[in-house]
Amino acid sequence: MSINDPLIHPALIDPRLWGDAGLYETSINIERSPVTGDEHHTAEKKFEISHLKLDLSFDGDNEKISGTATTCLQPINDGLATIELDIAEMNIMAVRLLRVEKKNTGGLPQNLLSVIGRLEFELHPEKLVIALDRPYSRLEQLTIEIAYTCSPRKGLFFIKPDDAYPQKPRQIWSQGENEDAHWWFPCHDVTNQKMTTELMARVRTGYFALSNGELISAIENPSDNTTTYHWKQDQPHPAYLVTVAIGEYEKIGESLDGLSVDFYVYKDRVEEGRRLFGNTSKMIKFFEEKFGCAYPYAKYAQVLVDDFLFSAMENTSATTMTDRCLLDTRAVLDLDYDDIVAHELAHQWWGDLVTCKDWTQIWLNESFATYSEYLWREQTKGRDEARFSLFQDFLTYLREDWKSHRRPIVSNKYRFSEELMDRHAYEKGACVLDMLRWILGDDGFFRSLSHYLNKFRFGVAETGDFKVAIEEATGQNLYWFFDQWLHGEGYPEFDVSYDWNRDHKTLKLLVRQVQELDEKVPVFRFPVDIEIITDDPGEVIETERRTFVSDQHRQAGTGILFPLRFETAAGHLRQGESPDQAPQV
């Protein structure tokens, strides 16, 4: 039985698939393909976007949207004469330069916009190039309004009944990750451009529209039988996390110390929705404590959608989740989807609050969210259950390494950024974080997480920033750990043997790393717990933690001899005992 689903999620792995990894095969048939593609680096920016306002009408029948995207920006260097934005298959009606005037209306300050003039523009493949009326300096701010229409083939999806599925609900929902937001609104579709946003969504009356941030208003428009929902996100986030989900929903609302925790579920499946999202508030409190960082947004909402591309998506303050996660009373006896709920919630810190600087750094989002599943399982189901789940993650990664490809967790070589959303970024990265936790200890590990999140709050970061955060929090320079586990490839493979000298009561342990070495696969350095027991299976003589720091030449050749002197006469055995058989390692 093989894994063919490209949307696989750890929570959906069937234990019957573990054997497919062939972990215990004596001879392994490696079917690994080389990683192809060009090198990619952090996108350059000519301007900083401070705010994006979308004022859109959504036409579900004709699968079309129309309206305006208003962008406030400031040049980074003097002399900005053109602006280049990402778009795909849009009909651009006009581009206008606006003037912002601050006035008091009814005693409240408001920004009023007036048109200065129209701007010339050119359309290129997935680019909109706007010619400004003059060069602008880095001290000036610009506001540009783009009027457009589009029928997106990506980024925004229209769900409705058809002949094959007449009961399918009518919905419209977005999915911007990795780089699909520019299919439904003009933007700089990169991770290192973060801005505040607002969305005014005009939808058919009777339907609800969810988006990022706080709901400012919901105004009915009797003239055309529509309702306009106005949402505003006051904390900066990138374009791929801008969301909209439109449909008919029942709202289940909770309050957690003043934080709105809302679930939007189908009206005929309220109880299943309560079961799916029921632990959310507990998770928020748990992650706040573990991460040493308060939940950063005005609300946390979760909404169900039909035909979703993945299991879920962590849009800022508003997670979208597939309705396939709804379980009836029989199914809930056998499984739950707390892992998915925890994963997307954790992204509100890991990815949304602090965003990977570019897609090559995606492990800073996905590895941490995947390991957060482990943390929640450890909290609620115990360490043994959590360790077993992490072992499943290891097997999932191992299968990809053997049957598909091998790469560093931090890699800038790819054809499409989606290729980086693999088992290296999710499961292997989670296992690496668990090793990091073991090396630093719980106190050092979680202090490092807290320092990193608070230091780069609402900004972007890369792997080196996380390494420095660990140094600042704990004083430890873990360059060797990052070199081998994040920038290197593969994993250690051991050949282990030992010799017990009964007369001298000395155990000698021979450990060799036998993996093939190359410029990317190193001789690994890491601490290992060694447990020595007698022929009595229940008795531990001693556990010693020792770091193997190996010379590459000797390690690759004859191996290294580690003399571990466990003197049984020194009281490690019960008095009067003397083992005739070798201890077990």
PyMOL commands that set and color helices and strands:
alter all, ss='L'
color gray80, all
select helices_A, chain A and resi 10-12+15-21+181-183+239-241+270-277+280-291+323-325+331-333+338-346+359-361+363-381+383-403+417-420+424-455+463-474+479-485+552-556+568-570
alter helices_A, ss='H'
color red, helices_A
select strands_A, chain A and resi 38-39+47-59+64-75+80-86+90-105+108-118+120-124+127-136+142-150+156-159+171-174+195-204+208-211+214-221+226-237+244-247+250-256+259-265+299-305+312-313+318-322+355-356+413-414+460-461+494-501+506-513+526-533+540-548+560-564
alter strands_A, ss='S'
color yellow, strands_A
deselect
rebuild
show_as cartoon
